[in-house]
């Protein structure tokens, strides 16, 4: 499997709107930027910068990604996460990819071994692997090989939707459960838990 990673990224000012009660707009933008850079760094350590594609409507984020030697794609209308991932998957397929890892940008405890585990499970199975959020309803990471084996169905209830799509296609979508893949940040409670975990494990706070 020749795998590429696709990292979809919203404009910094749009991300994590549900944290508005806990953080100022400037703080949310800084948090989004930290998540973005961390996701790039972890992904690059596993996949490589030359096979990691950032897709976004934000020229600012694309310029930042290119400055770090990542591949980029300006999202084209009609806008939406699933559309953006489909556009990006076609681009990397043209560059020789036979499989795609899509990864969310809001996983503060993501480590390289999480991505390796996901890819290994996909490689050893039917080419598909998925990691849900803590609630078991959303999708935080997904490996699809061959490209297009199942459609991207991110959104409310995406975990079940992806499983159903795989069943309809007659392939096994293996589930990977790891803390670094499941702990995402969507609400003030999530952010508070993240800070508590950081204080217990890492001196200091997120800049």
C-alpha positions, 0 to 999 in steps of 0.5 A: 500500500502506498499511503498518503495522508490528507489533513483537512483544515478549516480557517483558523477563525472558524474552527472550534466555535463551540469553545466560544464560551471558554476561549476568546477568538484569539485564544481559539485561533491560537489553539487551532494553530497549535493543533494544526501544526502538531497534527502536521508534525505527527503525521509527517513523522509517519507518512513523510512531508512529501506524502502529506496533503493539506486541503483547506479554504484558508490561504493562510494555512496553505502558505504555512503548510507549504513553508514546512514542505507539505503538499497543499490543495486549495479546496474548491466549491462546493465546500464541505469536509467530505467534498474536500476529502474526495477532491484531495483523494483524487489528487493523491491518487494521481500522484501514485497513492493507493491508500489514504489516511484522513486525520482530524486536526483536533487530537491533542494527544495524538502520537506517531504510534497511533497512526502506525497502528491504524495503518497496520490494521488496514494493511493486514485487513481489507485496506480499511481502518477507522478510529472513532471519537470517545462517544463512538459516534464520530470519525477521527481518523480513517484509512481507505485503500483502495481509494474510493473503496467507501465514500467519505461520510463525515458528519453526525453519526459518521462512525456508523455511516462509514461502517454501513458503507463498508458493509454495503461494499462487502469489505471489513472496516476494522476499528482501532481504539487508542486514546490519542485517536479518540480524545478530540476537542469540541466542547468546553468540557473537552477543553477542560479535560485536556487541560487537566490531563496536561497538568497531570502529565506535562509541566506548564500549559499549552502556549 
